[in-house]
Amino acid sequence: MTDAIQSEFIFALCNPGSETALKLEVACGGLAWRSGYQRRGFVTFKADSEFSLESLDVQLACARRLCLSLGKFATREDAAQFIYQKFPSGTLIHHARYFERKMQGIHHDAPQASVHYGNLIGTVVELSPNEFWAGIHRHGRFLSPDPAGDPGIVMSADSPSRAWLKLEEALRFFDLKITSADIVVELGCAPGGVVLALLQRGVSVIGVDPAKMADVVNASAIASRENAPLGSPWFFHCRKPAALAAKRDLGQGVTWFMSDMNQSPEVVLKECARFIAMAPTIRGVLITLKLTDLSQVVDQWKWFETLSALSFQTIRLQQLSAHHKEFALLALK
């Protein structure tokens, strides 16, 4: 049975530079794992007893992928063949490599097979021309369906900022469905990367920022909520600092709170709480937290407590492939 799969080691794929923060997160999380072999974007762990697939059911914000380790091989073909032989029934195989200073998923020209909850997924990681590691995990909720947790999304040519890329990756990683029935309020919206991504998805946005927006976003701007068109997405620009925005600026029906503000997590979450008080219909939060030091990830319990006090029941923190010293914080009611 696949649930009986065990291994002496597990490995984690992460953003190069996040290895120390990942190990600190493991230690502070009370996991009795000892770090072992390490390369850029790749860390192995060992425990006193063997790991199982259930051992991977932990929240580690710095780990884009956790796998039971199946060993090291000299070629990609040998690693993939070992996975197929050990798990011959319907196992998908993803490929990843450390390339151009990033841990990247390898995306082929052919459409990628759909991944469903419960699927066993093998991962082959290329660390050098003669070093390939094989691993296995089971796909589940809030796990990326993409190789190495990297969707390979190319930023829209007309996007005014990288915030477009971060939002698109977060929506795919967390499998979030935001539709034309939603209205999003975004703090720190200028110059408009997140707003553009949402408008392209047919979602209307209230942006709060005193700075100027890009022309590509202003093309969908409305003068007031009362002038909002029916049947097409719109953008209302509240040109105020976040602290001065009021309930009347939001109107009715806001369902999501988003922020890409260049502020501390404490400041962003304080504003989040204030906006939720003004718009109690908010059911989801998606925030980019910008840290001065990756070791701050161990403060995540404080951020979770703040959101739990606001009646959010499902909370996740995740560093995405598009991030540097940033994390996506998701909360759902």
Beta strands, then each sheet from edge to edge (+ up, - down):
strand 1: 6-13
strand 2: 34-39
strand 3: 42-52
strand 4: 65-73
strand 5: 92-99
strand 6: 102-105
strand 7: 120-128
strand 8: 131-138
strand 9: 183-187
strand 10: 204-208
strand 11: 221-222
strand 12: 235-238
strand 13: 256-259
strand 14: 284-290
strand 15: 314-318
strand 16: 326-332
sheet 1: 2+ 3- 1+ 4- 8+ 7- 5- 6+
sheet 2: 11+ 12+ 10+ 9+ 13+ 14+ 16- 15+
end
